[in-house]
Amino acid sequence: MPLPATQPVNPYGASKLSFEYAMGWYKAYGLRSVSLRYFTVYGPRQRPDMAFHRFIRSGLTGEPVTIFGDGSQTRDFTFIADTVDATVKALESGPPGEVLNVGGGSRVTLNDALDAIEACLGRSLDRRYVERARGDVTDTLADNS
C-alpha cells in the first residue's frame, strides 16, 4: 500500500520525515533499514518536558497546566511497552526499506486524557487554555494496516 504524500507542517514533522530517507539507501545500496513512525508515546520514565509528565507533575503540585488550543485536538497515544515491542519486532523481522506506523490505532482528545489523569490523581487540574501552537496538527491517528 503506497504511503500518502508527505507534507510536514512543522520542523518536528520534517525531522521525522528525514529518517525515512533510509529507504533510498536500501533501494540504491541494499542497506537494510526499517523506518518507524512513533505516535505520541507515553509511560514510565518519560522525559520531564513531555506532556503527560508535565500534566501529572502539575496535578501533584497544584501548578497550572497549560493547554495549547481548546483541548479537543486528538492524539493516537501509544504506551511505551507497545513501542518497545514494535521496535524489537521491526529489528528482527521488519520489511527492509519500509516505513511502519507505531501507534495505538485510536484517537483520544487531550481533554479526555486530562480527565483520565484527574481520575487517577483524585483531584482536578488547574487547566489554562491558551492559543493553539503554530504548526500544531489538530489530529493524529496511526494507520496500522
MDTraj code that builds the backbone (N, CA, C; nanometers):
import mdtraj as md
import numpy as np

residues = "MET PRO LEU PRO ALA THR GLN PRO VAL ASN PRO TYR GLY ALA SER LYS LEU SER PHE GLU TYR ALA MET GLY TRP TYR LYS ALA TYR GLY LEU ARG SER VAL SER LEU ARG TYR PHE THR VAL TYR GLY PRO ARG GLN ARG PRO ASP MET ALA PHE HIS ARG PHE ILE ARG SER GLY LEU THR GLY GLU PRO VAL THR ILE PHE GLY ASP GLY SER GLN THR ARG ASP PHE THR PHE ILE ALA ASP THR VAL ASP ALA THR VAL LYS ALA LEU GLU SER GLY PRO PRO GLY GLU VAL LEU ASN VAL GLY GLY GLY SER ARG VAL THR LEU ASN ASP ALA LEU ASP ALA ILE GLU ALA CYS LEU GLY ARG SER LEU ASP ARG ARG TYR VAL GLU ARG ALA ARG GLY ASP VAL THR ASP THR LEU ALA ASP ASN SER".split()
xyz = np.array([
    [0.0848, -0.1178, 0.0000],
    [0.0000, 0.0000, 0.0000],
    [0.0889, 0.1235, 0.0000],
    [0.0782, 0.2094, -0.1007],
    [0.1651, 0.3281, -0.1046],
    [0.1295, 0.4253, 0.0065],
    [0.2307, 0.4921, 0.0574],
    [0.2095, 0.5915, 0.1618],
    [0.1559, 0.7198, 0.1004],
    [0.0759, 0.7948, 0.1762],
    [0.0275, 0.9239, 0.1244],
    [0.1448, 1.0209, 0.1104],
    [0.1231, 1.1214, 0.0282],
    [0.2259, 1.2243, 0.0116],
    [0.2586, 1.2851, 0.1473],
    [0.3848, 1.3139, 0.1670],
    [0.4268, 1.3704, 0.2950],
    [0.4493, 1.5195, 0.2792],
    [0.3864, 1.5953, 0.3680],
    [0.3994, 1.7395, 0.3659],
    [0.4041, 1.7881, 0.5094],
    [0.5212, 1.7833, 0.5727],
    [0.5310, 1.8276, 0.7114],
    [0.4859, 1.9723, 0.7271],
    [0.4189, 1.9989, 0.8402],
    [0.3701, 2.1352, 0.8656],
    [0.4509, 2.2061, 0.9733],
    [0.5541, 2.1379, 1.0261],
    [0.6377, 2.1991, 1.1284],
    [0.7742, 2.1310, 1.1296],
    [0.8730, 2.1887, 1.1971],
    [1.0067, 2.1292, 1.1997],
    [1.0090, 1.9878, 1.2587],
    [0.9241, 1.9606, 1.3572],
    [0.9187, 1.8269, 1.4157],
    [0.8793, 1.7234, 1.3104],
    [0.7767, 1.7557, 1.2316],
    [0.7342, 1.6651, 1.1251],
    [0.8436, 1.6466, 1.0203],
    [0.9148, 1.7535, 0.9883],
    [1.0243, 1.7434, 0.8916],
    [1.1358, 1.6546, 0.9444],
    [1.1634, 1.6628, 1.0755],
    [1.2695, 1.5782, 1.1321],
    [1.2303, 1.4312, 1.1261],
    [1.1019, 1.4016, 1.1477],
    [1.0556, 1.2633, 1.1390],
    [1.0672, 1.2125, 0.9954],
    [1.0334, 1.2980, 0.8998],
    [1.0401, 1.2595, 0.7596],
    [1.1843, 1.2303, 0.7175],
    [1.2805, 1.3031, 0.7724],
    [1.4192, 1.2853, 0.7303],
    [1.4694, 1.1432, 0.7534],
    [1.4183, 1.0764, 0.8568],
    [1.4618, 0.9397, 0.8827],
    [1.4148, 0.8434, 0.7745],
    [1.3098, 0.8790, 0.7048],
    [1.2576, 0.7913, 0.6027],
    [1.3447, 0.7886, 0.4778],
    [1.4410, 0.8768, 0.4697],
    [1.5312, 0.8746, 0.3557],
    [1.6190, 0.7500, 0.3567],
    [1.6154, 0.6762, 0.4668],
    [1.6875, 0.5488, 0.4708],
    [1.6348, 0.4541, 0.3634],
    [1.5105, 0.4726, 0.3218],
    [1.4550, 0.3891, 0.2147],
    [1.5396, 0.4019, 0.0883],
    [1.5863, 0.5226, 0.0626],
    [1.6705, 0.5437, -0.0552],
    [1.8002, 0.4661, -0.0473],
    [1.8587, 0.4579, 0.0715],
    [1.9816, 0.3808, 0.0902],
    [1.9557, 0.2319, 0.0671],
    [1.8402, 0.1851, 0.1089],
    [1.8054, 0.0450, 0.0863],
    [1.7888, 0.0185, -0.0631],
    [1.7136, 0.1054, -0.1298],
    [1.6869, 0.0841, -0.2719],
    [1.8131, 0.0982, -0.3568],
    [1.8985, 0.1918, -0.3215],
    [2.0181, 0.2165, -0.4023],
    [2.1328, 0.1219, -0.3693],
    [2.1504, 0.0891, -0.2403],
    [2.2702, 0.0153, -0.1999],
    [2.2423, -0.1117, -0.1201],
    [2.1143, -0.1431, -0.0998],
    [2.0805, -0.2651, -0.0271],
    [2.1004, -0.2570, 0.1230],
    [2.1194, -0.1356, 0.1763],
    [2.1360, -0.1196, 0.3202],
    [2.0018, -0.1456, 0.3878],
    [1.9951, -0.2544, 0.4652],
    [1.8688, -0.2930, 0.5291],
    [1.8314, -0.1912, 0.6374],
    [1.7120, -0.1414, 0.6269],
    [1.6628, -0.0474, 0.7267],
    [1.5112, -0.0517, 0.7292],
    [1.4549, -0.0175, 0.8418],
    [1.3107, -0.0020, 0.8569],
    [1.2917, 0.1290, 0.9317],
    [1.2059, 0.2146, 0.8798],
    [1.1769, 0.3409, 0.9464],
    [1.0467, 0.3264, 1.0240],
    [1.0475, 0.3741, 1.1478],
    [0.9295, 0.3647, 1.2332],
    [0.8776, 0.5040, 1.2648],
    [0.7471, 0.5207, 1.2529],
    [0.6804, 0.6458, 1.2891],
    [0.6089, 0.6217, 1.4223],
    [0.6620, 0.6792, 1.5285],
    [0.6024, 0.6631, 1.6612],
    [0.4956, 0.7703, 1.6836],
    [0.3832, 0.7290, 1.7407],
    [0.2726, 0.8206, 1.7655],
    [0.2564, 0.8439, 1.9161],
    [0.2857, 0.9651, 1.9601],
    [0.2634, 1.0149, 2.0958],
    [0.2857, 0.9084, 2.2031],
    [0.4118, 0.8763, 2.2245],
    [0.4497, 0.7728, 2.3212],
    [0.4439, 0.8294, 2.4632],
    [0.3917, 0.7480, 2.5557],
    [0.3843, 0.7875, 2.6962],
    [0.4143, 0.6662, 2.7832],
    [0.4489, 0.6920, 2.9079],
    [0.4698, 0.5837, 3.0033],
    [0.5812, 0.6143, 3.1016],
    [0.6175, 0.5135, 3.1811],
    [0.7193, 0.5322, 3.2847],
    [0.8511, 0.5855, 3.2271],
    [0.9182, 0.6674, 3.3071],
    [1.0490, 0.7254, 3.2749],
    [1.0446, 0.8210, 3.1563],
    [0.9270, 0.8777, 3.1327],
    [0.9122, 0.9742, 3.0245],
    [0.9926, 1.0997, 3.0564],
    [1.0470, 1.1607, 2.9527],
    [1.1216, 1.2848, 2.9718],
    [1.0345, 1.3874, 3.0437],
    [1.0914, 1.4669, 3.1333],
    [1.0128, 1.5632, 3.2099],
    [0.9516, 1.6760, 3.1276],
    [0.9970, 1.6965, 3.0054],
    [0.9391, 1.8025, 2.9224],
    [0.8210, 1.7534, 2.8390],
    [0.7905, 1.6245, 2.8463],
    [0.6806, 1.5687, 2.7685],
    [0.5468, 1.5916, 2.8388],
    [0.4392, 1.5941, 2.7598],
    [0.3081, 1.6377, 2.8077],
    [0.2579, 1.5598, 2.9290],
    [0.2508, 1.4273, 2.9226],
    [0.1927, 1.3526, 3.0344],
    [0.2726, 1.3740, 3.1623],
    [0.4034, 1.3799, 3.1517],
    [0.4871, 1.4038, 3.2696],
    [0.4537, 1.5408, 3.3290],
    [0.4439, 1.6415, 3.2441],
    [0.4119, 1.7766, 3.2916],
    [0.2724, 1.7823, 3.3528],
    [0.1760, 1.7164, 3.2882],
    [0.0385, 1.7178, 3.3393],
    [0.0304, 1.6526, 3.4765],
    [0.0920, 1.5385, 3.4908],
    [0.0875, 1.4662, 3.6191],
    [0.1611, 1.5445, 3.7269],
    [0.2787, 1.5981, 3.6924],
    [0.3534, 1.6786, 3.7891],
    [0.2709, 1.7977, 3.8353],
    [0.2050, 1.8648, 3.7403],
    [0.1207, 1.9794, 3.7753],
    [0.0054, 1.9375, 3.8652],
    [-0.0531, 1.8218, 3.8364],
    [-0.1613, 1.7726, 3.9201],
    [-0.1154, 1.7411, 4.0616],
    [0.0060, 1.6910, 4.0754],
    [0.0593, 1.6573, 4.2074],
    [0.0998, 1.7812, 4.2864],
    [0.1468, 1.8852, 4.2165],
    [0.1959, 2.0044, 4.2850],
    [0.0920, 2.1166, 4.2919],
    [-0.0158, 2.1038, 4.2134],
    [-0.1168, 2.2087, 4.2100],
    [-0.0838, 2.3224, 4.1159],
    [0.0253, 2.3105, 4.0428],
    [0.0619, 2.4137, 3.9459],
    [-0.0361, 2.4114, 3.8286],
    [-0.0563, 2.5244, 3.7618],
    [-0.1460, 2.5262, 3.6453],
    [-0.0910, 2.4401, 3.5313],
    [-0.1822, 2.3859, 3.4520],
    [-0.1480, 2.3083, 3.3333],
    [-0.1805, 2.3943, 3.2124],
    [-0.0819, 2.4180, 3.1273],
    [-0.1045, 2.4957, 3.0063],
    [-0.1440, 2.4022, 2.8936],
    [-0.2588, 2.4297, 2.8321],
    [-0.3074, 2.3518, 2.7187],
    [-0.3136, 2.4448, 2.5990],
    [-0.2431, 2.4079, 2.4933],
    [-0.2425, 2.4875, 2.3713],
    [-0.3623, 2.4468, 2.2868],
    [-0.4552, 2.5396, 2.2668],
    [-0.5792, 2.5095, 2.1965],
    [-0.6900, 2.4843, 2.2973],
    [-0.8011, 2.4297, 2.2485],
    [-0.9164, 2.4092, 2.3361],
    [-0.9242, 2.2696, 2.3962],
    [-0.8242, 2.1857, 2.3677],
    [-0.8221, 2.0507, 2.4237],
    [-0.9001, 1.9493, 2.3425],
    [-0.9629, 1.9928, 2.2334],
    [-1.0389, 1.8993, 2.1505],
    [-0.9507, 1.8277, 2.0483],
    [-0.8235, 1.8709, 2.0360],
    [-0.7333, 1.8040, 1.9433],
    [-0.7138, 1.6591, 1.9892],
    [-0.6946, 1.5709, 1.8931],
    [-0.6807, 1.4296, 1.9272],
    [-0.5401, 1.3797, 1.8970],
    [-0.5021, 1.2775, 1.9722],
    [-0.3735, 1.2128, 1.9536],
    [-0.3932, 1.0622, 1.9611],
    [-0.3080, 0.9918, 1.8913],
    [-0.3024, 0.8467, 1.8991],
    [-0.1941, 0.8155, 2.0015],
    [-0.2343, 0.7998, 2.1272],
    [-0.1398, 0.7752, 2.2356],
    [-0.0934, 0.6302, 2.2319],
    [0.0371, 0.6089, 2.2512],
    [0.0956, 0.4755, 2.2429],
    [0.1780, 0.4487, 2.3673],
    [0.1451, 0.3429, 2.4380],
    [0.2166, 0.3084, 2.5611],
    [0.3577, 0.2610, 2.5280],
    [0.4533, 0.2998, 2.6075],
    [0.5949, 0.2730, 2.5816],
    [0.6245, 0.1243, 2.5619],
    [0.5619, 0.0364, 2.6403],
    [0.5881, -0.1079, 2.6255],
    [0.5478, -0.1562, 2.4862],
    [0.4389, -0.1024, 2.4318],
    [0.3974, -0.1392, 2.2968],
    [0.4970, -0.0869, 2.1936],
    [0.5513, 0.0308, 2.2189],
    [0.6512, 0.0891, 2.1294],
    [0.7787, 0.0046, 2.1288],
    [0.8222, -0.0371, 2.2467],
    [0.9418, -0.1211, 2.2568],
    [0.9189, -0.2523, 2.1832],
    [0.8032, -0.3148, 2.2045],
    [0.7706, -0.4408, 2.1387],
    [0.7731, -0.4251, 1.9868],
    [0.7124, -0.3195, 1.9368],
    [0.7101, -0.2959, 1.7920],
    [0.8504, -0.2724, 1.7372],
    [0.9338, -0.2022, 1.8132],
    [1.0707, -0.1743, 1.7688],
    [1.1519, -0.3031, 1.7601],
    [1.1401, -0.3888, 1.8599],
    [1.2122, -0.5167, 1.8592],
    [1.1663, -0.6019, 1.7407],
    [1.0357, -0.6082, 1.7194],
    [0.9833, -0.6869, 1.6069],
    [1.0320, -0.6318, 1.4734],
    [1.0385, -0.4989, 1.4620],
    [1.0881, -0.4381, 1.3377],
    [1.2357, -0.4710, 1.3163],
    [1.3135, -0.4715, 1.4252],
    [1.4555, -0.5067, 1.4140],
    [1.4741, -0.6517, 1.3714],
    [1.3907, -0.7393, 1.4244],
    [1.4042, -0.8826, 1.3979],
    [1.3491, -0.9241, 1.2620],
    [1.2367, -0.8641, 1.2228],
    [1.1739, -0.9138, 1.1007],
    [1.0998, -0.8070, 1.0204],
    [1.1330, -0.6803, 1.0457],
    [1.0667, -0.5736, 0.9711],
    [1.1029, -0.5788, 0.8241],
    [1.0095, -0.5455, 0.7365],
    [1.0381, -0.5483, 0.5936],
    [1.1378, -0.4395, 0.5559],
    [1.2527, -0.4754, 0.5018],
    [1.3546, -0.3752, 0.4701],
    [1.3032, -0.2693, 0.3730],
    [1.3431, -0.1460, 0.4003],
    [1.3070, -0.0357, 0.3138],
    [1.1667, 0.0177, 0.3355],
    [1.0967, -0.0346, 0.4353],
    [0.9587, 0.0078, 0.4591],
    [0.9500, 0.1121, 0.5704],
    [0.8383, 0.1821, 0.5728],
    [0.8054, 0.2780, 0.6778],
    [0.6825, 0.2233, 0.7487],
    [0.6919, 0.2062, 0.8811],
    [0.5824, 0.1479, 0.9582],
    [0.5357, 0.2454, 1.0661],
    [0.4060, 0.2556, 1.0820],
    [0.3489, 0.3364, 1.1892],
    [0.3443, 0.2532, 1.3167],
    [0.3788, 0.3158, 1.4289],
    [0.3708, 0.2519, 1.5597],
    [0.2766, 0.3370, 1.6441],
    [0.1543, 0.2888, 1.6578],
    [0.0544, 0.3644, 1.7313],
    [-0.0524, 0.2734, 1.7863],
    [-0.1332, 0.3302, 1.8734],
    [-0.2395, 0.2539, 1.9371],
    [-0.3570, 0.2252, 1.8456],
    [-0.3716, 0.3045, 1.7402],
    [-0.4783, 0.2810, 1.6446],
    [-0.6114, 0.3458, 1.6804],
    [-0.6121, 0.4356, 1.7796],
    [-0.7353, 0.5082, 1.8124],
    [-0.6974, 0.6487, 1.8588],
    [-0.7946, 0.7391, 1.8474],
    [-0.7701, 0.8778, 1.8861],
    [-0.8407, 0.9097, 2.0170],
    [-0.7751, 0.9934, 2.0966],
    [-0.8304, 1.0403, 2.2237],
    [-0.8106, 1.1918, 2.2272],
    [-0.9127, 1.2648, 2.2705],
    [-0.8940, 1.4096, 2.2826],
    [-0.8017, 1.4383, 2.4004],
    [-0.7350, 1.5501, 2.3924],
    [-0.6485, 1.5904, 2.5026],
    [-0.7312, 1.6112, 2.6290],
    [-0.8500, 1.6676, 2.6150],
    [-0.9358, 1.6861, 2.7322],
    [-0.9726, 1.5530, 2.7971],
    [-0.9998, 1.4504, 2.7173],
    [-1.0306, 1.3181, 2.7739],
    [-0.9090, 1.2598, 2.8459],
    [-0.7903, 1.2804, 2.7897],
    [-0.6690, 1.2329, 2.8563],
    [-0.6492, 1.3052, 2.9896],
    [-0.6752, 1.4362, 2.9911],
    [-0.6632, 1.5127, 3.1151],
    [-0.7674, 1.4673, 3.2175],
    [-0.8875, 1.4351, 3.1710],
    [-0.9908, 1.3819, 3.2609],
    [-0.9431, 1.2510, 3.3248],
    [-0.8793, 1.1654, 3.2460],
    [-0.8290, 1.0371, 3.2981],
    [-0.7195, 1.0600, 3.4019],
    [-0.6326, 1.1571, 3.3769],
    [-0.5274, 1.1894, 3.4740],
    [-0.5909, 1.2390, 3.6032],
    [-0.6910, 1.3245, 3.5918],
    [-0.7599, 1.3737, 3.7115],
    [-0.8222, 1.2586, 3.7899],
    [-0.8826, 1.1642, 3.7205],
    [-0.9445, 1.0495, 3.7874],
    [-0.8394, 0.9672, 3.8625],
    [-0.7237, 0.9487, 3.8008],
    [-0.6156, 0.8726, 3.8663],
    [-0.5601, 0.9466, 3.9872],
    [-0.5467, 1.0775, 3.9762],
    [-0.4906, 1.1575, 4.0850],
    [-0.5927, 1.1874, 4.1941],
    [-0.7211, 1.1778, 4.1595],
    [-0.8253, 1.2097, 4.2562],
    [-0.8372, 1.3585, 4.2841],
    [-0.7975, 1.4398, 4.1893],
    [-0.8072, 1.5857, 4.2045],
    [-0.8147, 1.6492, 4.0669],
    [-0.8698, 1.7692, 4.0628],
    [-0.8820, 1.8426, 3.9370],
    [-0.7512, 1.9117, 3.9026],
    [-0.7278, 1.9272, 3.7743],
    [-0.6135, 2.0029, 3.7255],
    [-0.6558, 2.1477, 3.7061],
    [-0.5651, 2.2381, 3.7323],
    [-0.5884, 2.3805, 3.7075],
    [-0.5527, 2.4057, 3.5611],
    [-0.6517, 2.3876, 3.4742],
    [-0.6285, 2.3957, 3.3296],
    [-0.6294, 2.5401, 3.2825],
    [-0.5263, 2.5768, 3.2079],
    [-0.5156, 2.7105, 3.1487],
    [-0.5049, 2.6940, 2.9972],
    [-0.6114, 2.7275, 2.9280],
    [-0.6143, 2.7155, 2.7826],
    [-0.5580, 2.8419, 2.7197],
    [-0.4647, 2.8233, 2.6271],
    [-0.4040, 2.9349, 2.5547],
    [-0.4162, 2.9069, 2.4046],
    [-0.3764, 3.0044, 2.3264],
    [-0.3861, 2.9912, 2.1811],
    [-0.3106, 2.8665, 2.1336],
    [-0.3688, 2.8011, 2.0363],
    [-0.3078, 2.6816, 1.9766],
    [-0.1682, 2.7146, 1.9252],
    [-0.0745, 2.6238, 1.9435],
    [0.0628, 2.6451, 1.8980],
    [0.0687, 2.6441, 1.7456],
    [0.1420, 2.7359, 1.6909],
    [0.1563, 2.7445, 1.5466],
    [0.2213, 2.6173, 1.4933],
    [0.1637, 2.5614, 1.3875],
    [0.2179, 2.4408, 1.3259],
    [0.1734, 2.3112, 1.3918],
    [0.0960, 2.3206, 1.5008],
    [0.0490, 2.2005, 1.5686],
    [-0.0621, 2.1367, 1.4860],
    [-0.0576, 2.0067, 1.4705],
    [-0.1620, 1.9374, 1.3958],
    [-0.2834, 1.9167, 1.4858],
    [-0.4014, 1.9153, 1.4255],
    [-0.5247, 1.9015, 1.5025],
    [-0.5456, 1.7574, 1.5486],
    [-0.5190, 1.6608, 1.4613],
    [-0.5459, 1.5209, 1.4924],
    [-0.4345, 1.4318, 1.4415],
    [-0.4031, 1.3274, 1.5161],
    [-0.3127, 1.2236, 1.4672],
    [-0.3785, 1.0881, 1.4871],
    [-0.3508, 0.9967, 1.3965],
    [-0.4011, 0.8595, 1.4050],
    [-0.3111, 0.7710, 1.3210],
    [-0.2533, 0.6703, 1.3841],
    [-0.1661, 0.5786, 1.3118],
    [-0.2485, 0.4849, 1.2256],
    [-0.2107, 0.4727, 1.1000],
    [-0.2693, 0.3706, 1.0127],
    [-0.1863, 0.2447, 1.0345],
    [-0.2391, 0.1525, 1.1128],
    [-0.1641, 0.0315, 1.1473],
    [-0.1843, -0.0830, 1.0495],
    [-0.2468, -0.0553, 0.9356],
    [-0.2687, -0.1627, 0.8393],
    [-0.1370, -0.2063, 0.7777],
])
top = md.Topology()
chain = top.add_chain()
for i, resn in enumerate(residues, 1):
    res = top.add_residue(resn, chain, resSeq=i)
    for name in ("N", "CA", "C"):
        top.add_atom(name, md.element.get_by_symbol(name[0]), res)
traj = md.Trajectory(xyz[None], top)
